[in-house]
């Protein structure tokens, strides 16, 4: 390992608090992590606004049939998008704790805190019943009722499509399809090989970035989660030294840049294959954002 990397890792192991303060004061700037399919999903703030309005409408609908339910508050997601797809490892994180990222709750990933519903509430939300205590449940349930209002006015969208329940997983499925194409591209394998050569020159023998992050000395496995097993120590000197070298080799070899180029091409290919559908998705997003603002300020409400 180079003298500079050894010193950096050693200092962070000896004084983790100091490294944390330094990293917080001067957080590393990530590279360009945007991808073409991002254009078909709302940003963190806009998505939180739409979900908030959607929850308000669903609550109103449920009150209409006699159920008093409250959804949890929604906060914008702050996670960097596409980090995993593009294989960017934060140098500050590597020097501070190795491969151990900050612990996150599910709501920090989705923006939606966990909540539970009773059977009756689920049936009304999902439209599994036509009537509840003598009151008519909207076709598709209160979720579909709320979405139909939020989708109203979407340009170039048929009334049938605008009236459907919004599919939040549609764009992620396209992202998965693009990823399936990208991982087969020989340029990805070449980038892994070049990264591996860089790591080997620093004294680390890994064939891929996944192999380094998944080293059994620190990566959790199914057995590690078993009752009675002691969790593996994290942020050890060995883990930090490896992660620091890993982050620098990714930078030196342009690893994430190669992945981004391949993923951009793959996602553009997916978009080109279903251009009409993506136009519909974008139009629905625009309508939902505009209508959610009207819902939140009281200009748009459900009709019966």
C-alpha positions in Angstrom: 0.0 0.0 0.0 1.3 3.5 -0.8 2.7 5.6 2.0 0.0 8.2 1.5 -2.8 5.7 1.6 -1.3 3.9 4.6 -1.0 7.1 6.5 -4.5 8.2 5.7 -6.0 4.9 6.8 -3.9 4.7 9.9 -4.8 8.2 11.0 -8.5 7.5 10.6 -8.3 4.2 12.6 -6.4 6.0 15.4 -8.8 9.0 15.4 -12.1 8.2 13.9 -13.7 11.2 15.5 -11.3 13.6 13.9 -11.8 12.1 10.5 -15.5 12.3 10.9 -15.3 16.0 11.7 -13.1 16.6 8.8 -15.3 14.7 6.4 -18.3 16.5 7.6 -16.6 19.9 7.1 -15.3 19.0 3.7 -17.6 16.4 2.2 -16.3 14.9 -1.1 -18.0 16.0 -4.2 -19.6 13.0 -6.0 -19.1 12.7 -9.8 -22.0 13.1 -12.2 -24.4 10.4 -11.1 -27.4 11.3 -13.3 -28.8 8.8 -15.8 -31.4 9.3 -18.6 -34.3 7.5 -16.8 -34.0 10.0 -13.9 -36.0 12.4 -16.2 -39.0 10.1 -15.8 -39.1 10.2 -12.0 -39.9 13.1 -9.8 -37.1 14.6 -7.7 -37.1 14.2 -3.9 -39.0 17.3 -3.0 -41.6 17.0 -5.8 -42.1 13.3 -5.0 -42.7 14.1 -1.3 -45.2 16.7 -2.3 -47.2 14.3 -4.5 -47.2 11.6 -1.9 -48.3 14.0 0.8 -51.2 15.1 -1.4 -52.0 11.5 -2.3 -52.2 10.6 1.4 -54.5 13.6 2.1 -56.9 12.4 -0.7 -56.9 8.8 0.5 -57.6 9.9 4.0 -60.5 12.1 2.8 -61.9 9.1 0.8 -61.7 6.8 3.8 -63.5 9.3 6.0 -66.2 9.4 3.3 -66.9 5.7 3.9 -66.5 5.9 7.7 -62.9 5.2 8.4 -60.7 7.7 10.3 -57.2 6.8 9.2 -54.0 9.0 9.3 -51.0 8.3 7.1 -47.5 9.2 8.5 -45.7 12.4 7.5 -43.5 12.2 4.4 -40.0 13.7 4.1 -38.0 14.2 0.9 -35.4 11.5 0.3 -31.9 12.8 0.4 -30.0 9.7 -0.9 -27.7 10.2 -3.9 -29.4 8.6 -6.8 -27.7 5.9 -8.9 -24.7 5.4 -6.5 -25.0 1.7 -6.6 -25.6 1.4 -10.3 -22.5 3.6 -11.1 -20.3 2.1 -8.5 -19.1 5.3 -6.8 -17.5 4.8 -3.4 -17.4 7.9 -1.2 -13.7 8.5 -0.3 -14.8 10.2 2.9 -16.9 7.3 3.9 -14.1 4.9 3.0 -11.6 6.7 5.2 -14.0 7.0 8.1 -15.6 3.6 8.3 -14.6 1.5 5.3 -17.5 0.0 3.5 -20.0 0.7 6.3 -22.4 3.4 5.1 -24.5 5.3 7.5 -27.4 3.3 9.0 -30.7 4.1 7.3 -34.3 3.4 8.1 -36.6 2.4 5.3 -38.3 5.9 5.4 -34.8 7.4 4.7 -34.8 5.4 1.4 -38.4 5.8 0.3 -39.4 8.9 2.2 -42.4 7.0 3.6 -42.2 5.9 7.2 -43.6 2.4 7.9 -47.2 2.2 8.9 -49.8 -0.5 9.3 -53.5 -0.8 8.3 -56.3 -3.0 9.5 -58.0 -5.5 7.2 -61.0 -3.2 6.8 -58.7 -0.2 5.9 -56.8 -2.3 3.4 -60.0 -3.5 1.7 -61.2 0.1 1.3 -57.8 1.4 0.2 -57.4 -1.3 -2.4 -61.0 -1.7 -3.5 -61.4 -5.2 -2.3 -64.9 -4.5 -1.3 -67.7 -2.6 -3.1 -69.4 -1.3 0.0 -68.3 -0.6 3.6 -70.9 -0.2 6.3 -73.5 0.7 3.7 -71.4 3.2 1.9 -70.0 2.8 -1.7 -66.3 2.2 -2.0 -64.9 3.8 -5.2 -63.8 1.3 -8.0 -60.2 0.4 -7.3 -60.5 1.7 -3.7 -59.5 5.0 -2.2 -56.0 4.7 -3.7 -57.3 4.6 -7.2 -59.8 7.5 -6.4 -56.9 9.7 -5.2 -54.7 8.8 -8.2 -57.4 9.5 -10.7 -57.7 13.1 -9.3 -53.9 13.6 -9.3 -53.6 12.3 -12.9 -56.4 14.6 -14.2 -55.5 16.8 -17.1 -52.4 14.8 -18.1 -51.7 15.8 -21.7 -51.7 13.1 -24.4 -53.0 10.5 -21.9 -56.2 8.6 -22.6 -59.0 8.9 -19.9 -58.6 5.2 -19.2 -54.8 5.5 -18.5 -55.3 8.7 -16.5 -57.9 6.9 -14.3 -55.6 4.1 -13.4 -53.8 3.7 -10.1 -50.3 5.2 -10.6 -47.6 2.5 -10.9 -44.7 3.7 -8.7 -42.6 0.7 -9.7 -42.9 1.2 -13.4 -39.8 3.3 -13.9 -37.7 1.1 -11.5 -38.6 -1.9 -13.6 -37.2 -0.1 -16.7 -34.1 0.8 -14.7 -33.7 -2.9 -13.9 -34.0 -3.8 -17.6 -31.3 -1.3 -18.5 -29.1 -2.7 -15.8 -29.5 -6.2 -17.2 -28.2 -4.8 -20.6 -25.4 -2.8 -19.0 -23.8 -5.6 -16.9 -23.4 -7.7 -20.1 -21.4 -4.9 -21.8 -17.7 -5.9 -22.1 -16.6 -2.4 -21.0 -17.9 -3.2 -17.5 -15.7 -6.3 -17.3 -12.7 -4.3 -18.6 -13.2 -1.6 -16.0 -13.4 -4.2 -13.3 -10.1 -5.8 -14.6 -8.3 -2.4 -14.7 -9.6 -1.7 -11.2 -8.3 -5.1 -10.0 -4.9 -4.4 -11.5 -4.7 -1.1 -9.6 -5.7 -2.8 -6.3 -3.2 -5.6 -6.9 -0.4 -2.9 -7.2 -1.4 -1.7 -3.8 -1.3 -5.2 -2.3 -5.0 -6.2 -2.5 -6.1 -9.2 -4.5 -9.7 -8.8 -5.6 -11.2 -9.5 -9.0 -14.1 -7.1 -8.6 -15.4 -4.2 -6.5 -18.2 -6.5 -5.3 -15.6 -8.9 -4.0 -13.8 -6.2 -2.1 -16.9 -4.9 -0.5 -18.2 -8.4 0.2 -15.0 -9.6 1.9 -16.1 -12.1 4.6 -13.9 -10.3 7.1 -16.5 -7.4 7.2 -19.5 -8.2 5.0 -22.6 -9.5 6.6 -23.9 -12.9 5.5 -27.1 -14.8 6.3 -25.3 -16.8 8.9 -24.1 -13.6 10.6 -27.7 -12.6 11.2 -28.5 -15.9 12.9 -29.4 -16.0 16.5 -26.3 -16.4 18.7 -23.8 -15.2 16.2 -21.7 -12.2 17.2 -21.7 -9.4 14.6 -18.5 -8.9 12.7 -16.3 -5.9 13.8 -16.7 -3.0 11.4 -14.4 -0.1 10.6 -11.4 -2.1 11.4 -8.0 -1.0 10.1 -8.0 -3.8 7.4 -11.5 -2.7 6.2 -10.6 1.0 6.1 -7.2 0.3 4.3 -9.0 -1.7 1.7 -11.8 0.8 1.2 -9.4 3.7 0.9 -7.4 1.9 -1.8 -10.6 0.8 -3.4 -12.0 4.4 -3.6 -8.7 5.7 -5.0 -8.4 3.0 -7.6 -12.0 3.7 -8.8 -11.0 7.3 -9.2 -7.6 6.6 -10.9 -9.1 4.1 -13.4 -12.2 6.1 -14.1 -14.3 3.1 -13.0 -17.5 5.0 -12.3 -17.1 7.1 -15.5 -17.0 3.9 -17.6 -20.1 2.5 -15.8 -21.9 5.7 -16.4 -21.2 5.7 -20.1 -22.5 2.2 -20.4 -25.6 2.8 -18.3 -26.4 6.0 -20.2 -26.4 4.0 -23.5 -28.4 1.2 -22.0 -31.1 3.5 -20.5 -31.3 5.5 -23.7 -31.9 2.2 -25.6 -34.7 1.3 -23.2 -36.3 4.7 -23.6 -36.1 4.5 -27.4 -37.8 1.1 -27.3 -40.8 2.5 -25.4 -40.8 6.2 -26.2 -44.6 6.5 -26.3 -44.9 5.0 -22.8 -42.3 7.3 -21.4 -44.1 10.3 -22.8 -47.2 9.1 -20.9 -45.2 8.7 -17.7 -43.7 12.2 -18.0 -47.1 13.7 -18.7 -48.6 11.9 -15.7 -45.7 13.1 -13.4 -46.3 16.7 -14.6 -50.0 16.5 -13.9 -49.6 14.9 -10.5 -47.1 17.6 -9.4 -49.4 20.4 -10.6 -52.5 18.8 -9.1 -50.8 18.0 -5.8 -50.1 21.7 -5.3 -53.8 22.4 -5.8 -54.7 19.7 -3.3 -52.4 21.0 -0.7 -53.8 24.5 -0.9 -57.4 23.4 -1.0 -58.1 24.2 -4.7 -58.7 20.6 -5.6 -60.8 18.1 -3.7 -62.5 14.8 -4.3 -66.0 14.7 -5.8 -68.6 12.1 -5.1 
